[in-house]
Amino acid sequence: MGLGSRLKAVTANLLHRQRADADLDAELTAWIDTVTEERFAAGMRPEEARRTALAEFGGTEQVKTSPLIVWDALPESTAEAQRLPD
């Protein structure tokens, strides 16, 4: 792989990662909001419902850096980089 190809691959990976991070943030927020609403509907105070949903979740940064998520994104970013012209 030449320098130009590597540069394009790195750029594609960075752009893909930004999109993937935004998608993941949206999914995580929706999940936390859903669990919070369910717990509030079950009788918890709003702040307690939110706190326990976040505690169960374990933190968004931990989920984002999970090896499973990184491994799942690898084929997509590799395929995207391969589609770029030299």
N, CA, C and O atoms as a Tinker XYZ file with bonds, in Angstrom:
   344  protein
     1  N      0.854000   -1.171000    0.000000    73     2
     2  CA     0.000000    0.000000    0.000000    64     1     3
     3  C      0.897000    1.229000    0.000000    63     2     4     5
     4  O      1.761000    1.371000    0.865000    81     3
     5  N      0.696000    2.112000   -0.962000    73     3     6
     6  CA     1.507000    3.310000   -1.066000    64     5     7
     7  C      1.120000    4.357000   -0.041000    63     6     8     9
     8  O      0.108000    4.223000    0.648000    81     7
     9  N      1.924000    5.391000    0.055000    73     7    10
    10  CA     1.681000    6.458000    1.013000    64     9    11
    11  C      0.343000    7.140000    0.766000    63    10    12    13
    12  O     -0.386000    7.437000    1.713000    81    11
    13  N      0.013000    7.391000   -0.506000    73    11    14
    14  CA    -1.275000    8.014000   -0.830000    64    13    15
    15  C     -2.444000    7.153000   -0.388000    63    14    16    17
    16  O     -3.429000    7.661000    0.148000    81    15
    17  N     -2.338000    5.868000   -0.609000    73    15    18
    18  CA    -3.403000    4.944000   -0.202000    64    17    19
    19  C     -3.542000    4.901000    1.311000    63    18    20    21
    20  O     -4.653000    4.879000    1.839000    81    19
    21  N     -2.431000    4.890000    1.994000    73    19    22
    22  CA    -2.476000    4.867000    3.461000    64    21    23
    23  C     -3.086000    6.147000    4.008000    63    22    24    25
    24  O     -3.863000    6.111000    4.962000    81    23
    25  N     -2.737000    7.271000    3.410000    73    23    26
    26  CA    -3.298000    8.545000    3.843000    64    25    27
    27  C     -4.803000    8.571000    3.638000    63    26    28    29
    28  O     -5.540000    9.045000    4.502000    81    27
    29  N     -5.261000    8.070000    2.510000    73    27    30
    30  CA    -6.701000    8.011000    2.248000    64    29    31
    31  C     -7.392000    7.067000    3.221000    63    30    32    33
    32  O     -8.497000    7.352000    3.685000    81    31
    33  N     -6.756000    5.953000    3.532000    73    31    34
    34  CA    -7.342000    4.997000    4.464000    64    33    35
    35  C     -7.470000    5.607000    5.858000    63    34    36    37
    36  O     -8.492000    5.435000    6.521000    81    35
    37  N     -6.444000    6.310000    6.295000    73    35    38
    38  CA    -6.481000    6.956000    7.612000    64    37    39
    39  C     -7.587000    8.003000    7.647000    63    38    40    41
    40  O     -8.345000    8.080000    8.614000    81    39
    41  N     -7.679000    8.806000    6.597000    73    39    42
    42  CA    -8.722000    9.832000    6.525000    64    41    43
    43  C    -10.102000    9.195000    6.562000    63    42    44    45
    44  O    -10.981000    9.651000    7.293000    81    43
    45  N    -10.294000    8.137000    5.769000    73    43    46
    46  CA   -11.589000    7.450000    5.744000    64    45    47
    47  C    -11.931000    6.875000    7.116000    63    46    48    49
    48  O    -13.077000    6.948000    7.559000    81    47
    49  N    -10.936000    6.308000    7.782000    73    47    50
    50  CA   -11.174000    5.747000    9.114000    64    49    51
    51  C    -11.568000    6.828000   10.108000    63    50    52    53
    52  O    -12.455000    6.613000   10.934000    81    51
    53  N    -10.924000    7.982000   10.039000    73    51    54
    54  CA   -11.270000    9.073000   10.945000    64    53    55
    55  C    -12.688000    9.573000   10.699000    63    54    56    57
    56  O    -13.441000    9.807000   11.645000    81    55
    57  N    -13.054000    9.738000    9.426000    73    55    58
    58  CA   -14.403000   10.186000    9.105000    64    57    59
    59  C    -15.437000    9.160000    9.519000    63    58    60    61
    60  O    -16.490000    9.506000   10.056000    81    59
    61  N    -15.131000    7.893000    9.268000    73    59    62
    62  CA   -16.047000    6.825000    9.663000    64    61    63
    63  C    -16.193000    6.795000   11.185000    63    62    64    65
    64  O    -17.291000    6.607000   11.709000    81    63
    65  N    -15.098000    6.979000   11.870000    73    63    66
    66  CA   -15.143000    6.944000   13.336000    64    65    67
    67  C    -16.008000    8.067000   13.886000    63    66    68    69
    68  O    -16.758000    7.861000   14.841000    81    67
    69  N    -15.911000    9.257000   13.293000    73    67    70
    70  CA   -16.740000   10.375000   13.749000    64    69    71
    71  C    -18.221000   10.054000   13.565000    63    70    72    73
    72  O    -19.035000   10.321000   14.449000    81    71
    73  N    -18.566000    9.483000   12.415000    73    71    74
    74  CA   -19.970000    9.100000   12.176000    64    73    75
    75  C    -20.393000    7.999000   13.138000    63    74    76    77
    76  O    -21.486000    8.040000   13.703000    81    75
    77  N    -19.526000    7.024000   13.317000    73    75    78
    78  CA   -19.850000    5.908000   14.203000    64    77    79
    79  C    -20.003000    6.395000   15.645000    63    78    80    81
    80  O    -20.897000    5.938000   16.357000    81    79
    81  N    -19.147000    7.310000   16.081000    73    79    82
    82  CA   -19.258000    7.867000   17.434000    64    81    83
    83  C    -20.577000    8.605000   17.619000    63    82    84    85
    84  O    -21.229000    8.468000   18.654000    81    83
    85  N    -20.969000    9.385000   16.621000    73    83    86
    86  CA   -22.230000   10.124000   16.702000    64    85    87
    87  C    -23.413000    9.155000   16.757000    63    86    88    89
    88  O    -24.349000    9.360000   17.529000    81    87
    89  N    -23.369000    8.107000   15.943000    73    87    90
    90  CA   -24.438000    7.097000   15.962000    64    89    91
    91  C    -24.486000    6.388000   17.299000    63    90    92    93
    92  O    -25.563000    6.171000   17.855000    81    91
    93  N    -23.328000    6.029000   17.816000    73    91    94
    94  CA   -23.271000    5.338000   19.097000    64    93    95
    95  C    -23.773000    6.234000   20.217000    63    94    96    97
    96  O    -24.514000    5.772000   21.086000    81    95
    97  N    -23.387000    7.511000   20.219000    73    95    98
    98  CA   -23.889000    8.450000   21.224000    64    97    99
    99  C    -25.413000    8.518000   21.206000    63    98   100   101
   100  O    -26.054000    8.521000   22.257000    81    99
   101  N    -25.988000    8.574000   20.007000    73    99   102
   102  CA   -27.444000    8.638000   19.880000    64   101   103
   103  C    -28.100000    7.367000   20.419000    63   102   104   105
   104  O    -29.118000    7.438000   21.108000    81   103
   105  N    -27.524000    6.215000   20.108000    73   103   106
   106  CA   -28.073000    4.951000   20.593000    64   105   107
   107  C    -27.973000    4.840000   22.109000    63   106   108   109
   108  O    -28.919000    4.409000   22.769000    81   107
   109  N    -26.834000    5.225000   22.654000    73   107   110
   110  CA   -26.643000    5.137000   24.099000    64   109   111
   111  C    -27.590000    6.081000   24.826000    63   110   112   113
   112  O    -28.174000    5.713000   25.846000    81   111
   113  N    -27.744000    7.282000   24.313000    73   111   114
   114  CA   -28.652000    8.255000   24.921000    64   113   115
   115  C    -30.085000    7.736000   24.887000    63   114   116   117
   116  O    -30.815000    7.849000   25.871000    81   115
   117  N    -30.483000    7.170000   23.759000    73   115   118
   118  CA   -31.845000    6.636000   23.638000    64   117   119
   119  C    -32.062000    5.492000   24.633000    63   118   120   121
   120  O    -33.117000    5.398000   25.260000    81   119
   121  N    -31.058000    4.630000   24.770000    73   119   122
   122  CA   -31.190000    3.510000   25.703000    64   121   123
   123  C    -31.339000    4.020000   27.138000    63   122   124   125
   124  O    -32.224000    3.575000   27.870000    81   123
   125  N    -30.483000    4.943000   27.532000    73   123   126
   126  CA   -30.532000    5.489000   28.893000    64   125   127
   127  C    -31.865000    6.199000   29.130000    63   126   128   129
   128  O    -32.463000    6.052000   30.196000    81   127
   129  N    -32.331000    6.962000   28.151000    73   127   130
   130  CA   -33.615000    7.659000   28.282000    64   129   131
   131  C    -34.768000    6.671000   28.431000    63   130   132   133
   132  O    -35.676000    6.889000   29.234000    81   131
   133  N    -34.733000    5.583000   27.658000    73   131   134
   134  CA   -35.798000    4.577000   27.731000    64   133   135
   135  C    -35.832000    3.910000   29.097000    63   134   136   137
   136  O    -36.901000    3.759000   29.689000    81   135
   137  N    -34.684000    3.516000   29.596000    73   135   138
   138  CA   -34.620000    2.875000   30.917000    64   137   139
   139  C    -35.057000    3.866000   31.998000    63   138   140   141
   140  O    -35.765000    3.495000   32.934000    81   139
   141  N    -34.638000    5.110000   31.868000    73   139   142
   142  CA   -35.038000    6.141000   32.832000    64   141   143
   143  C    -36.554000    6.297000   32.847000    63   142   144   145
   144  O    -37.167000    6.334000   33.914000    81   143
   145  N    -37.156000    6.389000   31.673000    73   143   146
   146  CA   -38.614000    6.537000   31.580000    64   145   147
   147  C    -39.338000    5.329000   32.159000    63   146   148   149
   148  O    -40.353000    5.480000   32.840000    81   147
   149  N    -38.822000    4.129000   31.892000    73   147   150
   150  CA   -39.440000    2.918000   32.444000    64   149   151
   151  C    -39.394000    2.923000   33.969000    63   150   152   153
   152  O    -40.369000    2.559000   34.626000    81   151
   153  N    -38.281000    3.328000   34.515000    73   151   154
   154  CA   -38.137000    3.343000   35.974000    64   153   155
   155  C    -38.984000    4.445000   36.601000    63   154   156   157
   156  O    -39.536000    4.263000   37.687000    81   155
   157  N    -39.088000    5.577000   35.930000    73   155   158
   158  CA   -39.951000    6.658000   36.408000    64   157   159
   159  C    -41.407000    6.194000   36.392000    63   158   160   161
   160  O    -42.155000    6.448000   37.336000    81   159
   161  N    -41.804000    5.512000   35.318000    73   159   162
   162  CA   -43.178000    4.998000   35.216000    64   161   163
   163  C    -43.457000    3.946000   36.288000    63   162   164   165
   164  O    -44.601000    3.763000   36.705000    81   163
   165  N    -42.402000    3.254000   36.732000    73   163   166
   166  CA   -42.561000    2.238000   37.777000    64   165   167
   167  C    -42.592000    2.841000   39.179000    63   166   168   169
   168  O    -42.782000    2.122000   40.160000    81   167
   169  N    -42.406000    4.163000   39.278000    73   167   170
   170  CA   -42.544000    4.820000   40.572000    64   169   171
   171  C    -41.304000    5.469000   41.144000    63   170   172   173
   172  O    -41.375000    6.055000   42.224000    81   171
   173  N    -40.171000    5.392000   40.468000    73   171   174
   174  CA   -38.959000    6.046000   40.965000    64   173   175
   175  C    -39.042000    7.549000   40.725000    63   174   176   177
   176  O    -39.697000    8.009000   39.791000    81   175
   177  N    -38.371000    8.296000   41.582000    73   175   178
   178  CA   -38.232000    9.737000   41.338000    64   177   179
   179  C    -37.387000    9.921000   40.081000    63   178   180   181
   180  O    -36.540000    9.078000   39.787000    81   179
   181  N    -37.599000   11.006000   39.333000    73   179   182
   182  CA   -36.859000   11.200000   38.074000    64   181   183
   183  C    -35.342000   11.126000   38.233000    63   182   184   185
   184  O    -34.665000   10.479000   37.433000    81   183
   185  N    -34.806000   11.783000   39.257000    73   183   186
   186  CA   -33.346000   11.774000   39.420000    64   185   187
   187  C    -32.816000   10.400000   39.810000    63   186   188   189
   188  O    -31.718000   10.014000   39.408000    81   187
   189  N    -33.608000    9.655000   40.605000    73   187   190
   190  CA   -33.197000    8.300000   40.973000    64   189   191
   191  C    -33.276000    7.361000   39.762000    63   190   192   193
   192  O    -32.410000    6.507000   39.572000    81   191
   193  N    -34.315000    7.528000   38.953000    73   191   194
   194  CA   -34.466000    6.704000   37.755000    64   193   195
   195  C    -33.281000    6.913000   36.813000    63   194   196   197
   196  O    -32.740000    5.953000   36.264000    81   195
   197  N    -32.885000    8.164000   36.633000    73   195   198
   198  CA   -31.748000    8.485000   35.757000    64   197   199
   199  C    -30.439000    7.938000   36.328000    63   198   200   201
   200  O    -29.634000    7.338000   35.614000    81   199
   201  N    -30.245000    8.157000   37.622000    73   199   202
   202  CA   -29.009000    7.705000   38.273000    64   201   203
   203  C    -28.853000    6.189000   38.193000    63   202   204   205
   204  O    -27.765000    5.693000   37.903000    81   203
   205  N    -29.935000    5.447000   38.449000    73   203   206
   206  CA   -29.831000    3.990000   38.413000    64   205   207
   207  C    -29.671000    3.473000   36.979000    63   206   208   209
   208  O    -28.995000    2.469000   36.754000    81   207
   209  N    -30.280000    4.145000   36.025000    73   207   210
   210  CA   -30.088000    3.751000   34.617000    64   209   211
   211  C    -28.626000    3.945000   34.227000    63   210   212   213
   212  O    -28.033000    3.073000   33.593000    81   211
   213  N    -28.048000    5.074000   34.598000    73   211   214
   214  CA   -26.641000    5.336000   34.296000    64   213   215
   215  C    -25.720000    4.352000   35.022000    63   214   216   217
   216  O    -24.728000    3.891000   34.459000    81   215
   217  N    -26.057000    4.036000   36.277000    73   215   218
   218  CA   -25.237000    3.101000   37.052000    64   217   219
   219  C    -25.277000    1.697000   36.436000    63   218   220   221
   220  O    -24.258000    1.008000   36.382000    81   219
   221  N    -26.436000    1.290000   35.982000    73   219   222
   222  CA   -26.558000   -0.031000   35.346000    64   221   223
   223  C    -25.776000   -0.083000   34.039000    63   222   224   225
   224  O    -25.182000   -1.099000   33.678000    81   223
   225  N    -25.797000    1.017000   33.365000    73   223   226
   226  CA   -25.154000    1.111000   32.056000    64   225   227
   227  C    -23.642000    1.019000   32.171000    63   226   228   229
   228  O    -23.002000    0.353000   31.357000    81   227
   229  N    -23.061000    1.674000   33.163000    73   227   230
   230  CA   -21.630000    1.573000   33.390000    64   229   231
   231  C    -20.798000    2.684000   32.782000    63   230   232   233
   232  O    -19.575000    2.654000   32.911000    81   231
   233  N    -21.392000    3.647000   32.138000    73   231   234
   234  CA   -20.645000    4.770000   31.580000    64   233   235
   235  C    -20.509000    4.686000   30.070000    63   234   236   237
   236  O    -20.175000    3.635000   29.522000    81   235
   237  N    -20.769000    5.796000   29.407000    73   235   238
   238  CA   -20.742000    5.802000   27.946000    64   237   239
   239  C    -19.347000    5.596000   27.392000    63   238   240   241
   240  O    -19.194000    4.932000   26.367000    81   239
   241  N    -18.337000    6.134000   28.025000    73   239   242
   242  CA   -16.975000    5.975000   27.508000    64   241   243
   243  C    -16.515000    4.526000   27.605000    63   242   244   245
   244  O    -15.786000    4.045000   26.738000    81   243
   245  N    -16.939000    3.831000   28.658000    73   243   246
   246  CA   -16.586000    2.414000   28.777000    64   245   247
   247  C    -17.214000    1.609000   27.652000    63   246   248   249
   248  O    -16.586000    0.706000   27.099000    81   247
   249  N    -18.446000    1.936000   27.317000    73   247   250
   250  CA   -19.119000    1.216000   26.240000    64   249   251
   251  C    -18.465000    1.548000   24.906000    63   250   252   253
   252  O    -18.272000    0.662000   24.074000    81   251
   253  N    -18.123000    2.811000   24.695000    73   251   254
   254  CA   -17.519000    3.227000   23.426000    64   253   255
   255  C    -16.182000    2.536000   23.176000    63   254   256   257
   256  O    -15.836000    2.251000   22.029000    81   255
   257  N    -15.445000    2.271000   24.223000    73   255   258
   258  CA   -14.133000    1.662000   24.055000    64   257   259
   259  C    -14.160000    0.149000   24.229000    63   258   260   261
   260  O    -13.116000   -0.501000   24.267000    81   259
   261  N    -15.347000   -0.394000   24.333000    73   259   262
   262  CA   -15.498000   -1.837000   24.459000    64   261   263
   263  C    -14.841000   -2.533000   23.270000    63   262   264   265
   264  O    -15.048000   -2.122000   22.129000    81   263
   265  N    -14.058000   -3.572000   23.515000    73   263   266
   266  CA   -13.418000   -4.286000   22.401000    64   265   267
   267  C    -14.421000   -4.816000   21.382000    63   266   268   269
   268  O    -14.107000   -4.879000   20.193000    81   267
   269  N    -15.605000   -5.194000   21.812000    73   267   270
   270  CA   -16.613000   -5.706000   20.888000    64   269   271
   271  C    -17.022000   -4.633000   19.887000    63   270   272   273
   272  O    -17.137000   -4.919000   18.695000    81   271
   273  N    -17.239000   -3.426000   20.341000    73   271   274
   274  CA   -17.635000   -2.342000   19.447000    64   273   275
   275  C    -16.503000   -2.017000   18.480000    63   274   276   277
   276  O    -16.737000   -1.826000   17.286000    81   275
   277  N    -15.293000   -1.955000   18.986000    73   275   278
   278  CA   -14.146000   -1.683000   18.116000    64   277   279
   279  C    -14.003000   -2.795000   17.089000    63   278   280   281
   280  O    -13.769000   -2.517000   15.913000    81   279
   281  N    -14.139000   -4.039000   17.505000    73   279   282
   282  CA   -14.014000   -5.179000   16.596000    64   281   283
   283  C    -15.120000   -5.150000   15.542000    63   282   284   285
   284  O    -14.863000   -5.436000   14.373000    81   283
   285  N    -16.344000   -4.810000   15.940000    73   283   286
   286  CA   -17.459000   -4.752000   14.993000    64   285   287
   287  C    -17.254000   -3.668000   13.944000    63   286   288   289
   288  O    -17.674000   -3.839000   12.800000    81   287
   289  N    -16.624000   -2.568000   14.302000    73   287   290
   290  CA   -16.433000   -1.454000   13.372000    64   289   291
   291  C    -15.279000   -1.704000   12.407000    63   290   292   293
   292  O    -15.207000   -1.059000   11.361000    81   291
   293  N    -14.392000   -2.611000   12.729000    73   291   294
   294  CA   -13.204000   -2.842000   11.921000    64   293   295
   295  C    -13.508000   -3.241000   10.473000    63   294   296   297
   296  O    -12.924000   -2.650000    9.565000    81   295
   297  N    -14.386000   -4.206000   10.213000    73   295   298
   298  CA   -14.639000   -4.564000    8.816000    64   297   299
   299  C    -15.212000   -3.412000    7.990000    63   298   300   301
   300  O    -14.873000   -3.264000    6.816000    81   299
   301  N    -16.075000   -2.599000    8.593000    73   299   302
   302  CA   -16.664000   -1.478000    7.875000    64   301   303
   303  C    -15.608000   -0.453000    7.481000    63   302   304   305
   304  O    -15.585000    0.007000    6.339000    81   303
   305  N    -14.741000   -0.096000    8.413000    73   303   306
   306  CA   -13.740000    0.915000    8.093000    64   305   307
   307  C    -12.702000    0.378000    7.116000    63   306   308   309
   308  O    -12.183000    1.134000    6.294000    81   307
   309  N    -12.394000   -0.903000    7.191000    73   307   310
   310  CA   -11.462000   -1.499000    6.237000    64   309   311
   311  C    -12.065000   -1.521000    4.845000    63   310   312   313
   312  O    -11.394000   -1.183000    3.870000    81   311
   313  N    -13.323000   -1.917000    4.747000    73   311   314
   314  CA   -13.994000   -1.960000    3.444000    64   313   315
   315  C    -14.124000   -0.561000    2.856000    63   314   316   317
   316  O    -13.948000   -0.372000    1.653000    81   315
   317  N    -14.429000    0.414000    3.699000    73   315   318
   318  CA   -14.555000    1.797000    3.227000    64   317   319
   319  C    -13.222000    2.309000    2.696000    63   318   320   321
   320  O    -13.182000    2.980000    1.665000    81   319
   321  N    -12.149000    2.004000    3.380000    73   319   322
   322  CA   -10.821000    2.439000    2.944000    64   321   323
   323  C    -10.430000    1.784000    1.618000    63   322   324   325
   324  O     -9.772000    2.406000    0.784000    81   323
   325  N    -10.833000    0.541000    1.430000    73   323   326
   326  CA   -10.487000   -0.160000    0.201000    64   325   327
   327  C    -11.242000    0.393000   -1.019000    63   326   328   329
   328  O    -10.771000    0.266000   -2.149000    81   327
   329  N    -12.410000    1.004000   -0.789000    73   327   330
   330  CA   -13.189000    1.556000   -1.884000    64   329   331
   331  C    -12.645000    2.883000   -2.394000    63   330   332   333
   332  O    -13.018000    3.335000   -3.477000    81   331
   333  N    -11.771000    3.503000   -1.625000    73   331   334
   334  CA   -11.223000    4.798000   -2.031000    64   333   335
   335  C    -10.244000    4.630000   -3.179000    63   334   336   337
   336  O     -9.448000    3.690000   -3.185000    81   335
   337  N    -10.295000    5.542000   -4.163000    73   335   338
   338  CA    -9.321000    5.464000   -5.254000    64   337   339
   339  C     -7.933000    5.868000   -4.761000    63   338   340   341
   340  O     -7.798000    6.631000   -3.804000    81   339
   341  N     -6.917000    5.348000   -5.424000    73   339   342
   342  CA    -5.520000    5.683000   -5.046000    64   341   343
   343  C     -5.164000    7.084000   -5.391000    63   342   344
   344  O     -4.038000    7.515000   -5.140000    81   343
